[in-house]
């Protein structure tokens, strides 16, 4: 029965690409509508990731005679999340560099306003924004996004895989 077993990697790649595409389109819509500063709307991208994780694990399980081990689910979720983060990071870099180069400046102004409201001094704000500017290079954006989504996706996968798993009996 193992000869027709789906590949963890193939399922993760397929759903990682689909989930990333949906996430990128959602981010693009938020950016075009100038809603990217709305924390509530931007946090909905995590729901896209959760949906992708659930769909990928359910697809694997349904194509594997109803079985998926906890480790397989964790592997699918981790790889899917890394792909999601990598492609999201690449999109963010392309968007902020070529499509809307003023985007980062607008975000800095939003951050400056929030810090002023919190009572920070101009020196503290300049130091914080200067530190943040160091992390706006392409590699940091891409791999930072990948690392963040990998960590979040791993944690979500721990939970989702525990719910969806159905281990194959030892003696069948």
C-alpha positions as CSV (number, residue, x, y, z in Angstrom):
1,X,0.0,0.0,0.0
2,X,3.0,2.4,0.4
3,X,3.7,2.5,-3.3
4,X,0.9,5.0,-3.9
5,X,1.6,7.0,-0.8
6,X,1.7,10.8,-1.6
7,X,4.9,12.7,-1.0
8,X,5.1,15.0,2.0
9,X,7.3,17.3,-0.1
10,X,5.0,17.3,-3.2
11,X,1.9,18.2,-1.1
12,X,3.8,20.9,0.8
13,X,5.2,22.4,-2.4
14,X,1.8,22.4,-4.1
15,X,-0.1,24.0,-1.2
16,X,2.9,26.2,-0.3
17,X,2.7,27.8,-3.8
18,X,-1.1,28.1,-3.7
19,X,-1.2,29.5,-0.2
20,X,1.6,32.0,-1.0
21,X,-0.2,33.1,-4.2
22,X,-3.4,33.8,-2.2
23,X,-1.4,35.6,0.5
24,X,0.5,37.7,-2.1
25,X,-2.8,38.7,-3.8
26,X,-4.3,39.6,-0.4
27,X,-1.2,41.7,0.4
28,X,-1.3,43.4,-2.9
29,X,-5.0,44.3,-2.5
30,X,-4.3,45.7,1.0
31,X,-1.4,47.8,-0.4
32,X,-3.4,49.0,-3.4
33,X,-6.3,50.0,-1.2
34,X,-3.9,51.6,1.2
35,X,-5.0,49.4,4.1
36,X,-1.6,47.9,4.9
37,X,-1.4,49.8,8.1
38,X,-4.6,48.3,9.4
39,X,-3.3,45.7,11.9
40,X,-6.5,43.7,12.0
41,X,-6.6,43.3,8.2
42,X,-2.9,42.4,7.9
43,X,-3.2,39.8,10.6
44,X,-5.8,38.0,8.5
45,X,-2.9,36.7,6.4
46,X,-2.4,34.2,9.2
47,X,-5.8,32.8,8.5
48,X,-4.7,32.2,4.9
49,X,-1.7,30.3,6.3
50,X,-3.9,28.3,8.6
51,X,-6.3,27.4,5.7
52,X,-3.4,26.3,3.6
53,X,-2.0,24.1,6.4
54,X,-5.4,22.5,7.0
55,X,-6.1,21.9,3.3
56,X,-2.6,20.5,2.6
57,X,-2.8,18.0,5.6
58,X,-6.3,17.0,4.7
59,X,-5.3,16.4,1.1
60,X,-2.3,14.3,2.1
61,X,-4.5,12.3,4.5
62,X,-7.2,11.7,1.9
63,X,-4.7,10.5,-0.7
64,X,-3.0,8.3,1.8
65,X,-5.9,6.0,2.6
66,X,-7.0,8.2,5.5
67,X,-3.7,8.1,7.3
68,X,-1.3,10.8,8.2
69,X,1.2,10.6,11.0
70,X,2.0,13.5,13.3
71,X,5.5,13.8,11.8
72,X,4.1,13.9,8.3
73,X,1.7,16.7,9.2
74,X,4.5,18.6,10.9
75,X,6.7,18.1,7.8
76,X,4.0,19.3,5.5
77,X,3.2,22.3,7.7
78,X,6.8,23.4,8.2
79,X,7.8,23.2,4.5
80,X,4.6,24.9,3.4
81,X,5.2,27.7,5.9
82,X,8.8,28.1,4.7
83,X,7.6,28.4,1.1
84,X,4.9,30.8,2.1
85,X,7.4,33.0,4.0
86,X,10.0,32.9,1.2
87,X,7.6,33.9,-1.5
88,X,6.0,36.5,0.7
89,X,9.4,38.0,1.4
90,X,10.3,38.0,-2.3
91,X,7.0,39.7,-3.0
92,X,7.5,42.3,-0.3
93,X,11.0,43.1,-1.6
94,X,9.8,43.4,-5.2
95,X,6.8,45.5,-4.1
96,X,8.8,47.9,-1.9
97,X,11.7,48.2,-4.4
98,X,10.1,48.4,-7.8
99,X,6.3,48.8,-7.6
100,X,6.0,51.2,-4.7
101,X,9.4,52.6,-3.6
102,X,7.7,55.2,-1.3
103,X,6.0,52.4,0.7
104,X,8.7,52.1,3.3
105,X,8.8,55.9,3.8
106,X,5.0,55.9,4.5
107,X,5.4,53.0,6.9
108,X,8.1,54.9,8.8
109,X,5.9,57.9,9.1
110,X,3.1,55.7,10.5
111,X,5.6,54.3,13.0
112,X,6.9,57.7,13.9
113,X,3.4,58.9,14.7
114,X,2.7,55.9,16.8
115,X,6.0,56.4,18.7
116,X,5.2,60.1,19.3
117,X,1.8,59.1,20.7
118,X,3.6,56.7,23.1
119,X,5.6,59.6,24.4
120,X,9.0,58.7,22.9
121,X,11.5,61.5,22.3
122,X,12.8,62.4,18.8
123,X,16.1,60.9,19.6
124,X,14.5,57.6,20.6
125,X,12.3,57.6,17.5
126,X,15.3,58.3,15.2
127,X,17.3,55.5,16.8
128,X,14.4,53.0,16.5
129,X,13.7,53.9,12.9
130,X,17.4,53.8,12.1
131,X,17.6,50.3,13.5
132,X,14.6,49.3,11.5
133,X,16.1,50.7,8.3
134,X,19.1,48.3,8.7
135,X,16.6,45.4,8.3
136,X,15.2,46.7,5.0
137,X,17.7,45.1,2.6
138,X,16.6,42.4,0.3
139,X,18.2,39.4,2.0
140,X,16.9,40.4,5.4
141,X,13.4,41.0,4.1
142,X,13.3,37.7,2.3
143,X,14.9,35.4,4.9
144,X,13.3,37.3,7.8
145,X,9.9,36.7,6.3
146,X,10.8,33.1,5.8
147,X,12.0,32.7,9.3
148,X,9.0,34.4,10.9
149,X,6.5,32.4,8.9
150,X,8.4,29.1,9.5
151,X,8.3,29.6,13.2
152,X,4.6,30.6,13.2
153,X,3.8,27.8,10.8
154,X,5.7,25.3,12.8
155,X,3.7,26.2,15.9
156,X,0.4,26.1,14.0
157,X,1.4,22.8,12.5
158,X,2.0,21.3,15.9
159,X,-1.7,22.0,16.7
160,X,-3.2,21.3,13.3
161,X,-1.3,18.0,12.8
162,X,-2.3,16.8,16.2
163,X,-6.0,17.3,15.3
164,X,-5.8,15.9,11.7
165,X,-3.4,13.0,12.2
166,X,-4.6,9.4,11.9
167,X,-1.7,7.0,12.4
168,X,-1.6,3.9,10.4
169,X,-2.0,0.8,12.6
170,X,1.2,-1.1,13.2
171,X,-0.2,-4.5,12.1
172,X,-2.5,-4.1,9.1
